[in-house]
Amino acid sequence: MSRLSFVVLALVLAVAGATAAAPWLKTPVLLALANGLSVAGVIVLIRAGQVSFGHAMFACLAGYTVAFTARAWHLDALLLIALGTLLATVAGALIGVFMVRYRGIFFGMLNLAFSMVLFSVLGKFGGVTGGTDGLRFDRPTFGFVAMEREGFETALLGLALLLALAAGWAVQRYFASANGQALAAIKTNETRLEYLGISAKRVFWGGYLLSAALCGLGGSLFALTQGLVTPEMGYWVRSGEVVFIAILGGSAHPLGAFIGAFVFEFVKLYAASLLTGAWQMALGLVLIVMVFVAPTGIFGLVSKRLLPAAGAKA
């Protein structure tokens, strides 16, 4: 077992032990894992040198898919996650055909424009979407077994941990693959990539598709954890938080997405209780400190000191 694998296993066991000792931690841990999946999707795009300021729209689409189908057909939680992720992936495939033509600020702002259109639609058509109040839905079965809240959260937490491990492994494998290397080449020298006969648009579309799927998976888990979806899930502030977490955790490795998500969630949790009305300032100060102390994020700082082999590969 590599040193990095040992660290990941230790973190998973620490999360499992903490939630078993303090059940109230299940909800913030679930939210952190859901956010981490969305951030992993944004990290895929950062690999290509592109930053999206509207990727929360895919998490929002998945969340509303979960809410609508849960209210209409009372499907099992596993099916709801699959449907939410599928719709976000399809939306990513369609939007991606248009988005892969753009780079830099145009790419970031056009994603933002799409997300704000979705936010406006969800807010205006209140008769269908619930408007700004959102949609609440009953707790579904899990594995076709009806559970109380505590049992449902425990099962959902176990699934979220497995999905986070699988997603992190898949993203890292993708980065090491030929397509992943070609995606990184878009950042360094896209013209040379075209000269080699590789379509940069096709490669970028594949990365965009994976990014949307991960955001959709995170949005589905987020909706099931809360039992409520609102248009705020797709607001530009939410997209900004995802980018914030990617910078905080580090974009060199998928593990950075989850480290950043946990730090963000718990700093926000305690800052909101201790500094009511000023918790955003606390998060901003954390990010400023990280930019100066560890510009490569928390994972970059840890990999250099504790995981030299992983840091070299990243």
Rosetta silent file (secondary structure, phi, psi, omega in degrees, C-alpha in Angstrom):
SEQUENCE: MSRLSFVVLALVLAVAGATAAAPWLKTPVLLALANGLSVAGVIVLIRAGQVSFGHAMFACLAGYTVAFTARAWHLDALLLIALGTLLATVAGALIGVFMVRYRGIFFGMLNLAFSMVLFSVLGKFGGVTGGTDGLRFDRPTFGFVAMEREGFETALLGLALLLALAAGWAVQRYFASANGQALAAIKTNETRLEYLGISAKRVFWGGYLLSAALCGLGGSLFALTQGLVTPEMGYWVRSGEVVFIAILGGSAHPLGAFIGAFVFEFVKLYAASLLTGAWQMALGLVLIVMVFVAPTGIFGLVSKRLLPAAGAKA
SCORE:     score description
SCORE:     0.000 S_00000001
   1 L     0.000  129.182  179.196    0.000    0.000    0.000 S_00000001
   2 L   -70.386  163.069 -179.565    1.381    3.406   -1.011 S_00000001
   3 H   -63.282  -37.323  179.109    1.737    6.176    1.530 S_00000001
   4 H   -65.358  -41.754  178.144   -1.047    8.144   -0.141 S_00000001
   5 H   -62.119  -38.343  178.720   -3.410    5.145   -0.012 S_00000001
   6 H   -64.174  -41.710  179.023   -2.612    4.748    3.668 S_00000001
   7 H   -63.487  -43.780  178.953   -3.457    8.419    4.300 S_00000001
   8 H   -61.198  -45.332  179.177   -6.763    8.092    2.408 S_00000001
   9 H   -61.841  -41.090  179.116   -7.670    4.958    4.383 S_00000001
  10 H   -63.815  -39.668  178.452   -6.792    6.721    7.638 S_00000001
  11 H   -65.383  -42.108  178.957   -8.997    9.689    6.706 S_00000001
  12 H   -62.490  -45.179  178.871  -11.933    7.413    5.845 S_00000001
  13 H   -64.474  -37.101  178.459  -11.590    5.552    9.144 S_00000001
  14 H   -64.587  -41.774  177.935  -11.328    8.859   11.006 S_00000001
  15 H   -64.041  -45.398 -179.942  -14.542   10.109    9.396 S_00000001
  16 H   -62.196  -43.381 -179.845  -16.349    6.841   10.160 S_00000001
  17 H   -66.215  -40.584 -178.959  -15.136    6.860   13.775 S_00000001
  18 H   -65.297  -42.648 -179.437  -16.033   10.519   14.323 S_00000001
  19 H   -71.163  -29.268  176.334  -19.580   10.129   13.016 S_00000001
  20 H   -70.656  -37.959 -179.966  -20.070    6.977   15.092 S_00000001
  21 H   -76.095  -33.957 -178.862  -18.930    8.788   18.243 S_00000001
  22 L  -130.667   89.564 -175.872  -20.869   11.980   17.454 S_00000001
  23 H   -57.107  -25.260 -179.516  -23.968   11.242   15.303 S_00000001
  24 H   -65.295  -16.074  179.590  -24.682   14.962   14.837 S_00000001
  25 H   -75.818  -13.377 -175.021  -21.618   15.071   12.558 S_00000001
  26 H   -58.383  -44.835 -177.446  -23.336   12.942    9.923 S_00000001
  27 H   -64.599  -51.968  177.817  -25.107   15.855    8.236 S_00000001
  28 H   -62.067  -33.452  177.830  -22.071   18.175    7.894 S_00000001
  29 H   -67.393  -41.985  177.041  -19.925   15.228    6.770 S_00000001
  30 H   -61.511  -42.873  178.635  -22.505   14.279    4.146 S_00000001
  31 H   -64.457  -38.079  178.392  -22.653   17.861    2.906 S_00000001
  32 H   -65.367  -41.709  178.642  -18.844   17.981    2.768 S_00000001
  33 H   -65.852  -40.693  177.638  -18.702   14.763    0.733 S_00000001
  34 H   -63.068  -44.725  177.359  -21.387   16.039   -1.636 S_00000001
  35 H   -63.052  -39.164 -179.773  -19.510   19.309   -2.071 S_00000001
  36 H   -60.905  -38.026  177.487  -16.270   17.392   -2.566 S_00000001
  37 H   -64.458  -41.947  177.223  -17.744   15.490   -5.494 S_00000001
  38 H   -64.829  -40.421  179.347  -18.803   18.748   -7.142 S_00000001
  39 H   -65.755  -37.063  176.238  -15.383   20.255   -6.516 S_00000001
  40 H   -58.865  -35.492  176.759  -13.734   17.204   -8.071 S_00000001
  41 H   -65.188  -40.623  178.440  -15.734   18.008  -11.197 S_00000001
  42 H   -68.076  -34.632  178.623  -14.411   21.577  -11.248 S_00000001
  43 H   -62.681  -33.256  176.406  -10.857   20.272  -10.728 S_00000001
  44 H   -58.803  -42.916  179.246  -11.215   18.297  -13.965 S_00000001
  45 H   -70.678  -37.318  178.205  -11.758   21.584  -15.820 S_00000001
  46 H   -61.735  -30.012  176.645   -8.940   23.300  -13.944 S_00000001
  47 H   -57.714  -31.552  178.487   -6.702   20.541  -15.312 S_00000001
  48 L   -91.317    6.097  179.584   -7.368   22.081  -18.712 S_00000001
  49 L    80.462   16.593 -177.369   -6.657   25.559  -17.390 S_00000001
  50 L  -117.922  140.830  179.155  -10.341   26.554  -17.387 S_00000001
  51 L  -120.261  126.990  178.869  -12.440   27.769  -14.452 S_00000001
  52 L   -99.916  129.356  176.297  -16.227   27.583  -14.503 S_00000001
  53 L  -101.608   20.586 -179.407  -18.213   30.115  -12.472 S_00000001
  54 L  -144.304   18.655 -174.191  -21.509   28.333  -13.108 S_00000001
  55 L   -73.949   -9.332  175.126  -20.977   24.631  -12.514 S_00000001
  56 H   -64.650  -16.598  179.711  -23.396   24.576   -9.594 S_00000001
  57 H   -61.492  -33.371 -179.684  -26.120   24.424  -12.260 S_00000001
  58 H   -72.192  -37.849  173.865  -25.396   20.714  -12.777 S_00000001
  59 H   -64.831  -38.035  179.293  -25.686   19.991   -9.061 S_00000001
  60 H   -66.409  -44.919  177.603  -28.910   22.023   -9.048 S_00000001
  61 H   -58.896  -44.105  179.086  -30.350   20.114  -12.017 S_00000001
  62 H   -64.420  -41.651  179.937  -29.558   16.825  -10.313 S_00000001
  63 H   -61.973  -43.812  178.937  -31.074   18.018   -7.040 S_00000001
  64 H   -69.685  -31.440  174.441  -34.338   19.048   -8.677 S_00000001
  65 H   -62.345  -43.944  177.181  -34.440   15.761  -10.596 S_00000001
  66 H   -60.043  -45.645 -177.355  -34.203   13.955   -7.261 S_00000001
  67 H   -65.459  -47.632 -178.354  -36.953   16.135   -5.773 S_00000001
  68 H   -62.516  -46.921 -177.339  -39.361   15.855   -8.711 S_00000001
  69 H   -70.597  -33.297  177.909  -38.998   12.089   -9.101 S_00000001
  70 H   -67.067  -38.996  179.702  -39.174   11.498   -5.338 S_00000001
  71 H   -73.293  -35.147 -174.740  -42.409   13.481   -5.115 S_00000001
  72 H   -84.691  -41.863 -172.071  -43.972   11.947   -8.231 S_00000001
  73 H  -123.529   -3.076  177.184  -42.953    8.289   -8.059 S_00000001
  74 L    52.183   50.562 -179.143  -41.417    7.770   -4.582 S_00000001
  75 L   -76.092  163.500  178.254  -38.379    6.014   -6.010 S_00000001
  76 L   -69.267  153.386 -177.316  -35.591    4.456   -3.971 S_00000001
  77 H   -58.322  -38.847 -179.435  -32.651    6.671   -2.983 S_00000001
  78 H   -64.561  -39.641  177.218  -30.222    4.685   -5.147 S_00000001
  79 H   -68.597  -37.162  179.238  -32.420    5.184   -8.210 S_00000001
  80 H   -63.312  -41.990  178.003  -32.811    8.881   -7.398 S_00000001
  81 H   -63.045  -43.225  179.969  -29.025    9.330   -7.276 S_00000001
  82 H   -63.280  -43.336 -179.396  -28.652    7.517  -10.583 S_00000001
  83 H   -67.765  -41.987  178.768  -31.362    9.611  -12.265 S_00000001
  84 H   -61.834  -44.069  179.214  -30.011   12.894  -10.908 S_00000001
  85 H   -66.174  -39.514 -179.719  -26.496   12.077  -12.080 S_00000001
  86 H   -63.216  -45.604 -178.932  -27.782   10.934  -15.472 S_00000001
  87 H   -64.464  -41.107  178.337  -29.720   14.138  -16.129 S_00000001
  88 H   -63.102  -37.568  179.050  -26.738   16.289  -15.127 S_00000001
  89 H   -66.456  -43.200  178.201  -24.532   14.244  -17.461 S_00000001
  90 H   -63.082  -43.850  177.637  -26.951   14.659  -20.362 S_00000001
  91 H   -61.472  -40.029  177.824  -27.169   18.400  -19.685 S_00000001
  92 H   -64.041  -37.339  178.454  -23.365   18.539  -19.576 S_00000001
  93 H   -64.334  -41.418 -178.279  -23.164   16.732  -22.919 S_00000001
  94 H   -73.089  -48.086 -179.789  -25.525   19.231  -24.559 S_00000001
  95 H   -67.739  -34.173 -178.692  -24.100   22.386  -23.002 S_00000001
  96 H   -62.413  -32.915  178.458  -20.583   21.086  -23.496 S_00000001
  97 H   -57.883  -35.156  179.025  -21.013   20.991  -27.282 S_00000001
  98 H   -83.593  -40.406 -171.531  -21.364   24.771  -27.119 S_00000001
  99 H   -73.360  -27.053 -175.408  -18.921   25.490  -24.288 S_00000001
 100 L   -68.515   -7.379  178.073  -15.870   23.674  -25.694 S_00000001
 101 L   -81.280  -11.666 -171.536  -15.445   26.433  -28.273 S_00000001
 102 L  -117.324  155.956 -179.965  -14.484   28.971  -25.615 S_00000001
 103 L  -137.165  164.843  173.460  -11.556   29.477  -23.284 S_00000001
 104 H    63.642 -139.327 -175.262  -10.556   31.719  -20.405 S_00000001
 105 H   -64.774  -29.992  178.855  -12.945   34.357  -19.108 S_00000001
 106 H   -65.867  -40.315  177.596  -15.426   33.657  -21.911 S_00000001
 107 H   -63.657  -47.590 -178.264  -15.712   30.038  -20.800 S_00000001
 108 H   -62.390  -43.941 -175.821  -16.149   31.000  -17.154 S_00000001
 109 H   -75.851  -31.678  177.609  -18.744   33.706  -17.774 S_00000001
 110 H   -69.167  -36.840  172.845  -20.798   31.695  -20.278 S_00000001
 111 H   -61.804  -40.370  177.165  -21.122   28.913  -17.720 S_00000001
 112 H   -61.844  -41.056 -179.950  -22.248   31.564  -15.268 S_00000001
 113 H   -62.505  -43.740  177.886  -24.827   32.814  -17.782 S_00000001
 114 H   -61.236  -42.919 -178.131  -26.298   29.320  -18.201 S_00000001
 115 H   -66.501  -35.512 -179.934  -26.495   28.848  -14.431 S_00000001
 116 H   -72.972  -29.649  173.323  -28.251   32.197  -13.941 S_00000001
 117 H   -63.541  -45.853  178.269  -30.815   31.292  -16.600 S_00000001
 118 H   -61.768  -44.082  179.393  -31.558   28.101  -14.668 S_00000001
 119 H   -59.119  -42.589 -179.433  -31.722   30.032  -11.391 S_00000001
 120 H   -67.093  -42.547  179.246  -34.202   32.508  -12.886 S_00000001
 121 H   -61.415  -45.859 -179.507  -36.413   29.781  -14.361 S_00000001
 122 H   -63.727  -34.388 -179.842  -36.562   27.907  -11.052 S_00000001
 123 H   -77.357  -33.590 -174.381  -37.441   31.091   -9.203 S_00000001
 124 H   -81.983  -38.485 -177.074  -40.083   32.378  -11.644 S_00000001
 125 L   -90.784   64.711 -175.113  -42.071   29.191  -12.287 S_00000001
 126 H   -63.837  -27.320 -179.257  -43.085   28.751   -8.659 S_00000001
 127 H   -64.848  -25.942 -179.284  -46.159   26.708   -9.470 S_00000001
 128 H  -103.353  -43.744 -172.654  -43.949   23.879  -10.688 S_00000001
 129 H   -95.535   -8.390 -176.103  -40.641   24.395   -8.935 S_00000001
 130 L    85.925   -0.033  177.867  -41.848   25.823   -5.623 S_00000001
 131 H    61.316 -146.346 -177.923  -40.187   29.160   -6.409 S_00000001
 132 H   -69.324  -18.447  177.462  -37.720   30.552   -3.903 S_00000001
 133 H   -76.283  -19.999  178.412  -39.142   28.246   -1.204 S_00000001
 134 L    78.606 -167.101 -178.999  -37.996   25.232   -3.194 S_00000001
 135 E  -123.191  130.489  175.186  -39.334   21.698   -3.087 S_00000001
 136 E  -106.856  144.433  179.417  -39.422   19.432   -0.062 S_00000001
 137 L  -138.341  154.880 -178.262  -39.799   15.676   -0.432 S_00000001
 138 L   -71.305  155.305  178.974  -40.285   12.743    1.903 S_00000001
 139 L   -64.620  122.813 -178.611  -37.408   10.525    2.906 S_00000001
 140 L   -80.331  174.318  172.394  -37.175    7.727    0.300 S_00000001
 141 L   -73.906  161.367  176.434  -36.324    4.108    0.921 S_00000001
 142 E  -126.315  114.287 -173.298  -32.702    3.037    0.791 S_00000001
 143 L    65.792   30.036 -179.272  -32.105   -0.259   -0.951 S_00000001
 144 L    63.065   27.102  176.285  -35.925   -0.574   -0.957 S_00000001
 145 E  -120.866  124.465  178.150  -35.902   -0.588    2.840 S_00000001
 146 L   -74.598  131.645 -176.577  -37.796    2.100    4.765 S_00000001
 147 L  -130.360  155.587  169.786  -35.593    3.642    7.436 S_00000001
 148 L   -75.621  171.831 -174.528  -35.809    6.210   10.185 S_00000001
 149 H   -57.637  -45.443 -176.941  -33.730    9.351    9.844 S_00000001
 150 H   -62.663  -45.039  179.512  -30.722    8.039   11.789 S_00000001
 151 H   -66.402  -38.520  179.542  -30.541    4.787    9.835 S_00000001
 152 H   -64.809  -44.167 -179.789  -31.057    6.572    6.532 S_00000001
 153 H   -64.694  -37.349  178.518  -28.251    9.061    7.244 S_00000001
 154 H   -64.854  -45.325  178.660  -25.917    6.240    8.266 S_00000001
 155 H   -64.297  -41.770  179.915  -26.625    4.307    5.069 S_00000001
 156 H   -66.040  -36.141  178.095  -26.314    7.446    2.954 S_00000001
 157 H   -65.089  -43.301  177.382  -23.021    8.304    4.656 S_00000001
 158 H   -60.784  -42.821  178.421  -21.603    4.861    3.882 S_00000001
 159 H   -65.245  -42.009 -179.505  -22.663    5.218    0.258 S_00000001
 160 H   -62.111  -39.512  177.840  -21.236    8.750    0.044 S_00000001
 161 H   -64.072  -43.006  178.408  -17.871    7.546    1.347 S_00000001
 162 H   -64.156  -42.379  179.430  -17.783    4.764   -1.235 S_00000001
 163 H   -65.722  -37.844  178.392  -18.775    7.156   -4.021 S_00000001
 164 H   -64.483  -43.901  178.057  -16.134    9.665   -2.924 S_00000001
 165 H   -63.343  -44.778 -179.247  -13.432    6.979   -2.975 S_00000001
 166 H   -64.935  -42.271 -179.600  -14.604    5.675   -6.349 S_00000001
 167 H   -65.846  -43.916  178.500  -14.841    9.170   -7.839 S_00000001
 168 H   -60.752  -43.644  178.427  -11.405   10.175   -6.555 S_00000001
 169 H   -63.575  -44.370 -178.239   -9.863    6.990   -7.954 S_00000001
 170 H   -64.486  -41.590 -179.989  -11.651    7.414  -11.307 S_00000001
 171 H   -65.242  -42.624  179.520  -10.598   11.063  -11.684 S_00000001
 172 H   -66.100  -37.537  175.985   -6.974   10.252  -10.891 S_00000001
 173 H   -65.083  -38.473  177.762   -7.044    7.359  -13.378 S_00000001
 174 H   -63.693  -43.212  178.542   -8.534    9.718  -15.942 S_00000001
 175 H   -60.032  -34.630 -177.778   -5.733   12.242  -15.342 S_00000001
 176 H   -82.854  -12.454 -177.929   -3.170    9.479  -15.936 S_00000001
 177 L   -78.746  173.387  179.006   -4.887    8.253  -19.121 S_00000001
 178 H   -62.335  -41.403  178.849   -4.196    9.444  -22.671 S_00000001
 179 H   -66.068  -37.928  178.396   -7.351   11.584  -22.638 S_00000001
 180 H   -66.220  -39.635  177.059   -6.390   13.073  -19.295 S_00000001
 181 H   -66.469  -37.766  177.202   -2.916   13.933  -20.552 S_00000001
 182 H   -66.575  -36.004  177.291   -4.462   15.495  -23.647 S_00000001
 183 H   -62.961  -42.245  177.900   -6.801   17.510  -21.409 S_00000001
 184 H   -64.878  -30.654 -179.932   -3.794   18.865  -19.487 S_00000001
 185 H   -67.551  -23.463  176.314   -2.179   19.738  -22.834 S_00000001
 186 H   -61.479  -34.407  179.532   -5.052   22.166  -23.526 S_00000001
 187 H   -73.294  -38.826 -173.086   -3.667   24.275  -20.693 S_00000001
 188 H   -88.394  -46.131 -177.607   -0.051   24.143  -21.806 S_00000001
 189 H  -160.088   83.508 -177.362   -0.162   24.091  -25.614 S_00000001
 190 H   -65.739  -34.526 -179.261   -3.501   23.511  -27.320 S_00000001
 191 H   -62.892  -42.759  178.749   -2.096   24.313  -30.771 S_00000001
 192 H   -63.322  -34.951  177.868    0.492   21.540  -30.523 S_00000001
 193 H   -60.753  -42.382  178.195   -2.287   19.148  -29.537 S_00000001
 194 H   -65.938  -37.834  178.894   -4.111   19.954  -32.783 S_00000001
 195 H   -63.452  -27.872  178.026   -0.890   19.483  -34.776 S_00000001
 196 L   -79.117   -1.618  178.985   -0.674   15.959  -33.371 S_00000001
 197 L    86.969   14.432  179.978   -4.065   15.230  -34.909 S_00000001
 198 L  -103.067  127.434 -179.796   -5.969   15.239  -31.593 S_00000001
 199 L   -75.485  113.798  179.133   -9.158   17.283  -31.457 S_00000001
 200 H   -64.131  -35.505  179.779   -8.897   19.639  -28.489 S_00000001
 201 H   -65.166  -41.127  179.872  -12.662   20.215  -28.594 S_00000001
 202 H   -66.058  -42.501  178.898  -13.384   16.496  -28.381 S_00000001
 203 H   -63.729  -44.470 -178.994  -10.953   16.049  -25.487 S_00000001
 204 H   -66.470  -36.162  177.694  -12.363   19.068  -23.672 S_00000001
 205 H   -62.410  -40.410  177.173  -15.919   17.843  -24.245 S_00000001
 206 H   -63.117  -40.923  176.650  -15.022   14.559  -22.548 S_00000001
 207 H   -66.094  -39.691  178.733  -13.604   16.430  -19.573 S_00000001
 208 H   -64.149  -39.356  178.584  -16.659   18.690  -19.425 S_00000001
 209 H   -62.644  -46.825  178.005  -18.916   15.617  -19.474 S_00000001
 210 H   -62.136  -40.238  179.383  -17.040   14.029  -16.562 S_00000001
 211 H   -61.209  -45.735  179.510  -17.153   17.324  -14.699 S_00000001
 212 H   -63.967  -39.356 -179.832  -20.929   17.623  -15.102 S_00000001
 213 H   -63.596  -42.935  179.307  -21.449   14.004  -13.982 S_00000001
 214 H   -65.184  -40.751  176.634  -19.453   14.541  -10.784 S_00000001
 215 H   -63.971  -39.639  177.843  -21.366   17.732  -10.012 S_00000001
 216 H   -63.917  -40.076  177.542  -24.618   15.886  -10.635 S_00000001
 217 H   -63.286  -43.618  177.546  -23.580   13.101   -8.277 S_00000001
 218 H   -63.969  -41.901  179.114  -22.734   15.657   -5.602 S_00000001
 219 H   -64.128  -36.394  178.120  -26.011   17.514   -6.150 S_00000001
 220 H   -64.351  -44.877  178.406  -28.028   14.295   -5.822 S_00000001
 221 H   -66.081  -38.420  178.731  -26.401   13.461   -2.483 S_00000001
 222 H   -60.689  -44.609 -179.394  -26.851   17.048   -1.316 S_00000001
 223 H   -64.898  -43.171 -179.512  -30.582   16.935   -2.071 S_00000001
 224 H   -67.101  -32.845  179.134  -31.088   13.590   -0.308 S_00000001
 225 H   -66.938  -40.842 -176.790  -29.181   14.825    2.744 S_00000001
 226 H   -88.287  -28.151 -173.739  -31.382   17.911    3.115 S_00000001
 227 L    70.072   18.536 -176.119  -34.680   16.551    1.813 S_00000001
 228 E  -155.223  139.239  174.105  -35.119   19.959    0.221 S_00000001
 229 E  -127.300  142.585  177.353  -33.930   21.713   -2.942 S_00000001
 230 L  -134.894  162.724  177.358  -34.033   25.448   -3.666 S_00000001
 231 H   -59.936  -19.945  179.622  -32.875   27.631   -6.572 S_00000001
 232 H   -60.226  -21.800  177.845  -29.951   28.711   -4.369 S_00000001
 233 H   -61.445  -27.179 -178.675  -28.295   25.422   -5.313 S_00000001
 234 H  -108.348    9.390 -177.392  -27.654   26.895   -8.767 S_00000001
 235 L   -72.580  157.249 -175.995  -26.924   30.499   -7.756 S_00000001
 236 H   -63.551  -28.676  177.934  -23.609   32.082   -8.747 S_00000001
 237 H   -62.726  -39.862  179.116  -22.564   32.282   -5.091 S_00000001
 238 H   -63.651  -42.680  176.860  -22.813   28.516   -4.893 S_00000001
 239 H   -62.896  -38.378  177.550  -20.608   28.144   -7.982 S_00000001
 240 H   -63.171  -37.668  177.744  -18.157   30.555   -6.400 S_00000001
 241 H   -62.214  -39.470 -179.839  -18.013   28.402   -3.277 S_00000001
 242 H   -62.909  -44.253  177.396  -17.087   25.372   -5.389 S_00000001
 243 H   -65.239  -40.455  177.317  -14.186   27.278   -6.982 S_00000001
 244 H   -55.912  -48.203 -178.137  -13.217   28.592   -3.521 S_00000001
 245 H   -64.959  -37.882  178.869  -13.029   25.028   -2.175 S_00000001
 246 H   -61.651  -40.590  177.912  -10.971   23.893   -5.184 S_00000001
 247 H   -69.557  -41.620 -178.339   -8.409   26.622   -4.462 S_00000001
 248 H   -63.514  -48.190 -176.382   -8.485   25.921   -0.738 S_00000001
 249 H   -79.457  -29.962 -176.925   -8.000   22.166   -1.026 S_00000001
 250 L   106.251  134.350 -175.687   -5.691   22.183   -4.041 S_00000001
 251 L  -101.422    6.079 -177.978   -6.411   21.157   -7.624 S_00000001
 252 L   -76.677  -18.723 -175.905   -3.385   18.937   -8.219 S_00000001
 253 L  -150.310  143.781  179.113   -5.150   15.811   -6.915 S_00000001
 254 H   -56.344  -28.191  179.250   -8.811   14.773   -6.389 S_00000001
 255 H   -60.058  -31.209  178.749   -8.080   14.312   -2.690 S_00000001
 256 H   -60.955  -31.931  179.235   -7.690   18.085   -2.469 S_00000001
 257 H   -62.434  -41.935 -176.829  -11.358   18.493   -3.392 S_00000001
 258 H   -79.829  -34.938  175.032  -12.510   16.535   -0.345 S_00000001
 259 H   -62.095  -47.778  179.079   -9.940   18.029    2.032 S_00000001
 260 H   -61.481  -39.678 -179.096  -11.035   21.504    0.967 S_00000001
 261 H   -65.150  -39.983  178.730  -14.718   20.577    1.254 S_00000001
 262 H   -67.943  -44.303  178.862  -14.295   19.321    4.831 S_00000001
 263 H   -61.756  -45.368 -179.688  -12.306   22.379    5.894 S_00000001
 264 H   -60.593  -47.711 -175.187  -14.836   24.688    4.230 S_00000001
 265 H   -63.874  -42.113 -175.850  -17.873   22.972    5.755 S_00000001
 266 H   -81.977  -31.037  172.794  -16.547   22.932    9.313 S_00000001
 267 H   -64.745  -42.779  177.737  -15.028   26.423    9.200 S_00000001
 268 H   -63.598  -40.879 -178.877  -18.405   27.659    7.943 S_00000001
 269 H   -61.196  -49.212 -176.968  -20.244   25.667   10.610 S_00000001
 270 H   -78.835  -33.789  178.041  -18.249   27.053   13.523 S_00000001
 271 H   -66.588  -37.349 -179.913  -17.775   30.529   12.043 S_00000001
 272 H   -67.057  -31.245 -179.855  -21.540   30.835   11.526 S_00000001
 273 H   -82.241  -31.795 -177.815  -22.175   29.935   15.178 S_00000001
 274 H   -93.927  -31.120 -177.676  -19.433   32.136   16.623 S_00000001
 275 L  -124.708   63.160 -177.942  -19.493   35.023   14.134 S_00000001
 276 L   -56.499  124.995  179.539  -23.143   35.295   13.134 S_00000001
 277 L    88.105   -7.400 -178.622  -23.439   37.518   10.107 S_00000001
 278 L  -132.677   17.265 -177.619  -19.682   37.620    9.522 S_00000001
 279 H   -66.752  -27.650  177.213  -18.804   34.012    8.743 S_00000001
 280 H   -62.550  -35.377  178.159  -18.053   34.923    5.101 S_00000001
 281 H   -63.558  -40.238  179.066  -15.286   37.182    6.383 S_00000001
 282 H   -62.865  -42.545  177.941  -13.765   34.277    8.301 S_00000001
 283 H   -64.688  -39.581  178.189  -13.780   32.118    5.170 S_00000001
 284 H   -62.429  -40.958  178.444  -12.230   34.938    3.179 S_00000001
 285 H   -65.330  -37.863  176.980   -9.434   35.297    5.731 S_00000001
 286 H   -60.835  -44.722 -179.362   -8.806   31.547    5.588 S_00000001
 287 H   -65.641  -41.569  178.947   -8.442   31.717    1.807 S_00000001
 288 H   -60.675  -44.761  178.578   -6.118   34.752    1.968 S_00000001
 289 H   -61.410  -42.267 -178.505   -3.879   32.968    4.475 S_00000001
 290 H   -65.469  -36.977 -179.887   -3.853   29.827    2.302 S_00000001
 291 H   -61.625  -38.673 -179.309   -2.882   31.795   -0.814 S_00000001
 292 H   -81.504  -39.781 -175.825    0.190   33.147    0.983 S_00000001
 293 H   -82.382  -42.227 -176.864    1.096   30.059    3.024 S_00000001
 294 L  -141.760   81.968 -178.454    0.156   27.322    0.542 S_00000001
 295 L   -62.436  -19.028  177.056   -0.645   28.619   -2.957 S_00000001
 296 L   -91.993    8.877  177.524   -1.064   25.018   -4.157 S_00000001
 297 H    88.539  175.921 -177.965   -3.765   24.391   -1.550 S_00000001
 298 H   -63.048  -41.566  179.936   -3.884   22.172    1.512 S_00000001
 299 H   -63.812  -39.619  177.934   -3.107   19.039   -0.472 S_00000001
 300 H   -61.551  -38.920  178.970   -0.068   20.699   -2.035 S_00000001
 301 H   -67.022  -44.338 -178.681    1.186   21.648    1.424 S_00000001
 302 H   -68.955  -41.284 -175.946    0.611   18.151    2.822 S_00000001
 303 H   -64.970  -32.065  179.841    2.042   16.336   -0.200 S_00000001
 304 H   -73.369  -32.666 -174.404    5.327   18.233    0.006 S_00000001
 305 H   -95.884  -38.191 -175.765    5.844   17.521    3.708 S_00000001
 306 L  -110.487  -24.299 -175.939    4.241   14.150    4.297 S_00000001
 307 L  -127.826   67.657 -177.178    3.792   12.650    0.843 S_00000001
 308 H   -58.179  -36.592 -179.988    6.861   13.518   -1.213 S_00000001
 309 H   -66.323  -43.438  179.003    6.152   10.778   -3.725 S_00000001
 310 H   -66.812  -39.187  179.918    2.571   11.945   -4.262 S_00000001
 311 H   -63.828  -36.600  178.681    3.687   15.545   -4.453 S_00000001
 312 H   -67.200  -39.115  179.228    6.203   14.695   -7.149 S_00000001
 313 H   -68.472  -38.557 -179.600    3.594   12.887   -9.209 S_00000001
 314 L   -68.023    0.000    0.000    1.084   15.729   -8.803 S_00000001
